[in-house]
Amino acid sequence: MLNALLFWFAGSILKGFQVNGFWWAVIGALLYSLISGLLSAIVPN
């Protein structure tokens, strides 16, 4: 939920980045977490 709040906050202060509600922020945070996890598993350290 913290990631969703940060997405929502970023959408309110950054030009060119818009989040149309809290639930869209939740979806964006989940997608970000999934993509980050997949990339961490694929890319070697």
C-alpha distance matrix in Angstrom:
0.0 3.8 5.4 5.0 6.3 8.7 9.9 10.6 12.3 14.2 15.3 16.8 18.7 19.9 22.8 22.9 19.1 17.9 14.8 16.1 13.5 9.8 10.2 11.9 9.1 7.0 10.4 11.0 8.2 9.5 12.9 12.6 11.7 14.5 17.0 16.4 17.1 20.1 21.5 21.3 23.2 25.7 26.6 28.5 28.0
3.8 0.0 3.8 5.4 5.1 6.3 8.7 9.8 10.4 12.2 14.2 15.4 16.7 17.9 21.3 21.7 18.1 17.5 15.0 16.9 14.6 11.3 12.6 13.5 10.1 9.2 12.4 12.0 8.9 11.1 14.1 12.7 12.0 15.5 17.3 16.1 17.1 20.4 21.2 20.7 23.1 25.6 25.9 27.6 26.7
5.4 3.8 0.0 3.8 5.4 5.0 6.2 8.6 9.7 10.4 12.3 14.3 15.5 15.9 19.1 19.0 15.3 15.1 12.9 15.3 13.7 10.9 11.7 11.7 8.1 7.6 10.1 8.8 5.6 8.4 10.8 9.1 9.0 12.5 13.9 12.9 14.5 17.4 18.1 18.0 20.5 22.7 22.9 25.0 24.3
5.0 5.4 3.8 0.0 3.8 5.4 5.0 6.1 8.5 9.8 10.6 12.5 14.6 15.3 18.0 17.8 14.0 13.0 10.1 12.0 10.1 7.1 8.1 8.3 4.8 4.6 7.8 7.2 5.3 8.2 10.6 10.1 10.7 13.6 15.1 15.0 16.6 19.2 20.1 20.6 22.9 24.8 25.4 27.8 27.4
6.3 5.1 5.4 3.8 0.0 3.8 5.4 5.0 6.0 8.5 9.8 10.7 12.6 14.1 17.2 17.8 14.2 13.1 10.6 12.4 10.2 7.5 9.9 10.5 7.0 7.9 11.3 10.5 8.8 11.9 14.2 13.2 13.9 17.1 18.4 17.8 19.7 22.4 23.0 23.2 25.8 27.8 28.0 30.2 29.4
8.7 6.3 5.0 5.4 3.8 0.0 3.8 5.4 5.0 6.0 8.5 9.8 10.7 11.7 15.1 15.8 12.4 12.3 10.7 13.5 12.2 10.2 12.5 12.0 8.2 9.8 12.4 10.4 8.7 12.3 13.9 12.0 13.0 16.5 17.1 16.1 18.4 21.1 21.1 21.3 24.3 26.0 25.7 27.9 26.9
9.9 8.7 6.2 5.0 5.4 3.8 0.0 3.8 5.5 5.1 6.2 8.7 10.2 10.3 13.2 13.1 9.4 9.1 7.4 10.5 10.0 8.7 10.5 9.0 5.5 8.0 9.8 7.3 6.9 10.6 11.5 10.0 12.0 15.0 15.3 15.0 17.6 19.8 19.9 20.8 23.6 24.9 24.9 27.5 27.0
10.6 9.8 8.6 6.1 5.0 5.4 3.8 0.0 3.8 5.5 5.1 6.5 9.1 10.3 12.8 13.3 9.8 8.2 5.9 8.3 7.2 6.4 9.2 8.4 5.5 8.6 10.8 9.3 9.5 13.0 14.1 13.4 15.3 18.1 18.6 18.6 21.1 23.3 23.5 24.5 27.1 28.5 28.6 31.2 30.8
12.3 10.4 9.7 8.5 6.0 5.0 5.5 3.8 0.0 3.8 5.3 5.2 6.6 8.6 11.8 13.3 10.3 9.6 8.7 11.2 10.4 9.7 12.9 12.1 9.2 12.0 14.4 12.5 12.1 15.8 16.9 15.4 17.2 20.4 20.6 20.1 22.7 25.1 24.9 25.5 28.5 29.9 29.6 31.9 31.0
14.2 12.2 10.4 9.8 8.5 6.0 5.1 5.5 3.8 0.0 3.8 5.4 5.4 5.7 9.1 10.3 7.4 8.0 8.3 11.6 12.0 11.8 14.4 12.7 9.8 12.9 14.5 11.7 11.8 15.6 15.9 13.9 16.3 19.3 18.9 18.3 21.4 23.5 22.8 23.7 26.9 27.8 27.2 29.7 28.9
15.3 14.2 12.3 10.6 9.8 8.5 6.2 5.1 5.3 3.8 0.0 3.8 5.7 5.7 7.8 8.3 5.2 4.5 5.1 8.3 9.4 10.4 12.8 10.7 8.8 12.5 13.5 11.1 12.3 15.8 15.8 14.7 17.4 20.0 19.5 19.7 22.8 24.4 24.0 25.4 28.3 29.1 28.8 31.6 31.2
16.8 15.4 14.3 12.5 10.7 9.8 8.7 6.5 5.2 5.4 3.8 0.0 3.8 6.1 8.1 10.0 8.0 6.9 7.5 9.6 10.2 11.4 14.5 13.0 11.2 14.8 16.4 14.4 15.3 18.9 19.2 18.1 20.6 23.4 23.1 23.1 26.1 27.9 27.6 28.7 31.7 32.6 32.2 34.8 34.2
18.7 16.7 15.5 14.6 12.6 10.7 10.2 9.1 6.6 5.4 5.7 3.8 0.0 3.8 6.6 9.5 8.4 8.9 10.5 13.1 13.9 14.8 17.8 16.2 14.0 17.4 19.0 16.4 17.0 20.7 20.8 19.1 21.6 24.5 23.9 23.4 26.6 28.5 27.6 28.6 31.9 32.6 31.8 34.2 33.3
19.9 17.9 15.9 15.3 14.1 11.7 10.3 10.3 8.6 5.7 5.7 6.1 3.8 0.0 3.8 6.3 5.7 7.7 10.2 13.3 14.9 16.0 18.5 16.1 14.2 17.7 18.5 15.5 16.5 20.1 19.5 17.6 20.6 23.2 22.0 21.7 25.1 26.7 25.5 26.8 30.1 30.4 29.5 32.1 31.3
22.8 21.3 19.1 18.0 17.2 15.1 13.2 12.8 11.8 9.1 7.8 8.1 6.6 3.8 0.0 3.8 5.5 7.6 11.1 13.6 16.0 17.8 20.0 17.3 16.1 19.8 20.1 17.2 18.8 22.1 21.1 19.6 22.9 25.1 23.6 23.7 27.3 28.4 27.1 28.8 32.0 32.0 31.0 33.9 33.4
22.9 21.7 19.0 17.8 17.8 15.8 13.1 13.3 13.3 10.3 8.3 10.0 9.5 6.3 3.8 0.0 3.8 6.4 10.1 12.6 15.6 17.6 19.1 15.9 15.3 18.8 18.5 15.5 17.6 20.6 19.1 17.9 21.5 23.2 21.5 22.1 25.7 26.3 25.2 27.3 30.2 29.9 29.2 32.3 32.2
19.1 18.1 15.3 14.0 14.2 12.4 9.4 9.8 10.3 7.4 5.2 8.0 8.4 5.7 5.5 3.8 0.0 3.8 6.9 10.1 12.6 14.2 15.6 12.5 11.5 15.1 14.9 11.9 13.9 17.0 15.8 14.7 18.1 20.0 18.7 19.3 22.7 23.6 22.8 24.8 27.7 27.7 27.3 30.4 30.3
17.9 17.5 15.1 13.0 13.1 12.3 9.1 8.2 9.6 8.0 4.5 6.9 8.9 7.7 7.6 6.4 3.8 0.0 3.8 6.4 9.2 11.4 12.9 10.0 9.6 13.4 13.4 11.1 13.6 16.5 15.7 15.3 18.6 20.4 19.7 20.6 23.8 24.8 24.5 26.5 29.1 29.4 29.4 32.6 32.6
14.8 15.0 12.9 10.1 10.6 10.7 7.4 5.9 8.7 8.3 5.1 7.5 10.5 10.2 11.1 10.1 6.9 3.8 0.0 3.8 5.8 7.7 9.1 6.4 6.2 10.0 10.3 8.8 11.1 13.9 13.8 13.9 16.8 18.6 18.5 19.6 22.3 23.6 23.9 25.6 28.1 28.8 29.1 32.2 32.3
16.1 16.9 15.3 12.0 12.4 13.5 10.5 8.3 11.2 11.6 8.3 9.6 13.1 13.3 13.6 12.6 10.1 6.4 3.8 0.0 3.8 7.1 8.2 6.3 7.7 10.9 11.1 10.8 13.4 15.6 15.7 16.6 19.2 20.7 21.0 22.5 24.9 26.0 26.7 28.6 30.7 31.5 32.1 35.3 35.6
13.5 14.6 13.7 10.1 10.2 12.2 10.0 7.2 10.4 12.0 9.4 10.2 13.9 14.9 16.0 15.6 12.6 9.2 5.8 3.8 0.0 3.8 5.7 5.5 6.5 9.0 10.3 10.8 12.6 14.6 15.7 16.6 18.7 20.4 21.3 22.5 24.6 26.1 27.1 28.6 30.7 31.9 32.7 35.6 35.8
9.8 11.3 10.9 7.1 7.5 10.2 8.7 6.4 9.7 11.8 10.4 11.4 14.8 16.0 17.8 17.6 14.2 11.4 7.7 7.1 3.8 0.0 3.8 5.4 5.0 6.3 8.8 9.7 10.5 12.5 14.3 15.1 16.5 18.5 20.0 20.8 22.5 24.4 25.6 26.7 28.7 30.3 31.2 34.0 33.9
10.2 12.6 11.7 8.1 9.9 12.5 10.5 9.2 12.9 14.4 12.8 14.5 17.8 18.5 20.0 19.1 15.6 12.9 9.1 8.2 5.7 3.8 0.0 3.8 5.2 4.9 6.3 8.5 9.7 10.6 12.4 14.1 15.3 16.6 18.4 19.8 21.1 22.7 24.3 25.6 27.2 28.8 30.1 33.0 33.3
11.9 13.5 11.7 8.3 10.5 12.0 9.0 8.4 12.1 12.7 10.7 13.0 16.2 16.1 17.3 15.9 12.5 10.0 6.4 6.3 5.5 5.4 3.8 0.0 3.8 5.3 5.0 6.1 8.5 9.8 10.5 12.1 14.1 15.3 16.4 18.0 19.8 21.1 22.3 24.0 25.8 26.9 28.1 31.2 31.6
9.1 10.1 8.1 4.8 7.0 8.2 5.5 5.5 9.2 9.8 8.8 11.2 14.0 14.2 16.1 15.3 11.5 9.6 6.2 7.7 6.5 5.0 5.2 3.8 0.0 3.8 5.4 5.0 6.1 8.6 9.8 10.3 12.2 14.2 15.2 16.1 18.1 19.9 20.9 22.1 24.3 25.6 26.4 29.3 29.4
7.0 9.2 7.6 4.6 7.9 9.8 8.0 8.6 12.0 12.9 12.5 14.8 17.4 17.7 19.8 18.8 15.1 13.4 10.0 10.9 9.0 6.3 4.9 5.3 3.8 0.0 3.8 5.4 5.1 6.2 8.6 9.8 10.6 12.4 14.3 15.2 16.5 18.4 20.0 21.0 22.7 24.5 25.6 28.4 28.6
10.4 12.4 10.1 7.8 11.3 12.4 9.8 10.8 14.4 14.5 13.5 16.4 19.0 18.5 20.1 18.5 14.9 13.4 10.3 11.1 10.3 8.8 6.3 5.0 5.4 3.8 0.0 3.8 5.4 5.1 6.2 8.5 9.9 10.6 12.2 14.1 15.3 16.6 18.3 19.9 21.3 22.6 24.1 27.1 27.8
11.0 12.0 8.8 7.2 10.5 10.4 7.3 9.3 12.5 11.7 11.1 14.4 16.4 15.5 17.2 15.5 11.9 11.1 8.8 10.8 10.8 9.7 8.5 6.1 5.0 5.4 3.8 0.0 3.8 5.5 5.1 6.1 8.6 9.9 10.5 12.0 14.1 15.4 16.3 18.1 20.0 21.1 22.0 25.1 25.6
8.2 8.9 5.6 5.3 8.8 8.7 6.9 9.5 12.1 11.8 12.3 15.3 17.0 16.5 18.8 17.6 13.9 13.6 11.1 13.4 12.6 10.5 9.7 8.5 6.1 5.1 5.4 3.8 0.0 3.8 5.5 5.0 6.1 8.7 10.0 10.4 12.2 14.3 15.3 16.3 18.4 20.0 20.8 23.5 23.7
9.5 11.1 8.4 8.2 11.9 12.3 10.6 13.0 15.8 15.6 15.8 18.9 20.7 20.1 22.1 20.6 17.0 16.5 13.9 15.6 14.6 12.5 10.6 9.8 8.6 6.2 5.1 5.5 3.8 0.0 3.8 5.4 5.1 6.2 8.6 9.8 10.6 12.3 14.2 15.3 16.7 18.5 20.0 22.7 23.3
12.9 14.1 10.8 10.6 14.2 13.9 11.5 14.1 16.9 15.9 15.8 19.2 20.8 19.5 21.1 19.1 15.8 15.7 13.8 15.7 15.7 14.3 12.4 10.5 9.8 8.6 6.2 5.1 5.5 3.8 0.0 3.8 5.4 5.1 6.1 8.4 9.8 10.6 12.2 14.1 15.4 16.5 18.0 21.1 22.1
12.6 12.7 9.1 10.1 13.2 12.0 10.0 13.4 15.4 13.9 14.7 18.1 19.1 17.6 19.6 17.9 14.7 15.3 13.9 16.6 16.6 15.1 14.1 12.1 10.3 9.8 8.5 6.1 5.0 5.4 3.8 0.0 3.8 5.5 5.3 6.0 8.5 10.0 10.5 12.0 14.2 15.4 16.1 19.1 19.6
11.7 12.0 9.0 10.7 13.9 13.0 12.0 15.3 17.2 16.3 17.4 20.6 21.6 20.6 22.9 21.5 18.1 18.6 16.8 19.2 18.7 16.5 15.3 14.1 12.2 10.6 9.9 8.6 6.1 5.1 5.4 3.8 0.0 3.8 5.6 5.1 6.0 8.6 9.9 10.4 12.3 14.3 15.4 17.9 18.2
14.5 15.5 12.5 13.6 17.1 16.5 15.0 18.1 20.4 19.3 20.0 23.4 24.5 23.2 25.1 23.2 20.0 20.4 18.6 20.7 20.4 18.5 16.6 15.3 14.2 12.4 10.6 9.9 8.7 6.2 5.1 5.5 3.8 0.0 3.8 5.5 5.2 6.2 8.6 9.9 10.7 12.4 14.3 17.1 18.2
17.0 17.3 13.9 15.1 18.4 17.1 15.3 18.6 20.6 18.9 19.5 23.1 23.9 22.0 23.6 21.5 18.7 19.7 18.5 21.0 21.3 20.0 18.4 16.4 15.2 14.3 12.2 10.5 10.0 8.6 6.1 5.3 5.6 3.8 0.0 3.8 5.4 5.1 6.1 8.5 9.9 10.6 12.0 15.2 16.5
16.4 16.1 12.9 15.0 17.8 16.1 15.0 18.6 20.1 18.3 19.7 23.1 23.4 21.7 23.7 22.1 19.3 20.6 19.6 22.5 22.5 20.8 19.8 18.0 16.1 15.2 14.1 12.0 10.4 9.8 8.4 6.0 5.1 5.5 3.8 0.0 3.8 5.5 5.2 6.1 8.7 10.0 10.5 13.2 13.8
17.1 17.1 14.5 16.6 19.7 18.4 17.6 21.1 22.7 21.4 22.8 26.1 26.6 25.1 27.3 25.7 22.7 23.8 22.3 24.9 24.6 22.5 21.1 19.8 18.1 16.5 15.3 14.1 12.2 10.6 9.8 8.5 6.0 5.2 5.4 3.8 0.0 3.8 5.5 5.1 6.3 8.7 10.2 12.4 13.3
20.1 20.4 17.4 19.2 22.4 21.1 19.8 23.3 25.1 23.5 24.4 27.9 28.5 26.7 28.4 26.3 23.6 24.8 23.6 26.0 26.1 24.4 22.7 21.1 19.9 18.4 16.6 15.4 14.3 12.3 10.6 10.0 8.6 6.2 5.1 5.5 3.8 0.0 3.8 5.4 5.2 6.3 8.7 11.5 13.4
21.5 21.2 18.1 20.1 23.0 21.1 19.9 23.5 24.9 22.8 24.0 27.6 27.6 25.5 27.1 25.2 22.8 24.5 23.9 26.7 27.1 25.6 24.3 22.3 20.9 20.0 18.3 16.3 15.3 14.2 12.2 10.5 9.9 8.6 6.1 5.2 5.5 3.8 0.0 3.8 5.4 5.0 5.9 9.2 10.9
21.3 20.7 18.0 20.6 23.2 21.3 20.8 24.5 25.5 23.7 25.4 28.7 28.6 26.8 28.8 27.3 24.8 26.5 25.6 28.6 28.6 26.7 25.6 24.0 22.1 21.0 19.9 18.1 16.3 15.3 14.1 12.0 10.4 9.9 8.5 6.1 5.1 5.4 3.8 0.0 3.8 5.5 5.5 7.4 8.4
23.2 23.1 20.5 22.9 25.8 24.3 23.6 27.1 28.5 26.9 28.3 31.7 31.9 30.1 32.0 30.2 27.7 29.1 28.1 30.7 30.7 28.7 27.2 25.8 24.3 22.7 21.3 20.0 18.4 16.7 15.4 14.2 12.3 10.7 9.9 8.7 6.3 5.2 5.4 3.8 0.0 3.8 6.0 7.4 9.5
25.7 25.6 22.7 24.8 27.8 26.0 24.9 28.5 29.9 27.8 29.1 32.6 32.6 30.4 32.0 29.9 27.7 29.4 28.8 31.5 31.9 30.3 28.8 26.9 25.6 24.5 22.6 21.1 20.0 18.5 16.5 15.4 14.3 12.4 10.6 10.0 8.7 6.3 5.0 5.5 3.8 0.0 3.8 6.4 9.5
26.6 25.9 22.9 25.4 28.0 25.7 24.9 28.6 29.6 27.2 28.8 32.2 31.8 29.5 31.0 29.2 27.3 29.4 29.1 32.1 32.7 31.2 30.1 28.1 26.4 25.6 24.1 22.0 20.8 20.0 18.0 16.1 15.4 14.3 12.0 10.5 10.2 8.7 5.9 5.5 6.0 3.8 0.0 3.8 6.6
28.5 27.6 25.0 27.8 30.2 27.9 27.5 31.2 31.9 29.7 31.6 34.8 34.2 32.1 33.9 32.3 30.4 32.6 32.2 35.3 35.6 34.0 33.0 31.2 29.3 28.4 27.1 25.1 23.5 22.7 21.1 19.1 17.9 17.1 15.2 13.2 12.4 11.5 9.2 7.4 7.4 6.4 3.8 0.0 3.8
28.0 26.7 24.3 27.4 29.4 26.9 27.0 30.8 31.0 28.9 31.2 34.2 33.3 31.3 33.4 32.2 30.3 32.6 32.3 35.6 35.8 33.9 33.3 31.6 29.4 28.6 27.8 25.6 23.7 23.3 22.1 19.6 18.2 18.2 16.5 13.8 13.3 13.4 10.9 8.4 9.5 9.5 6.6 3.8 0.0
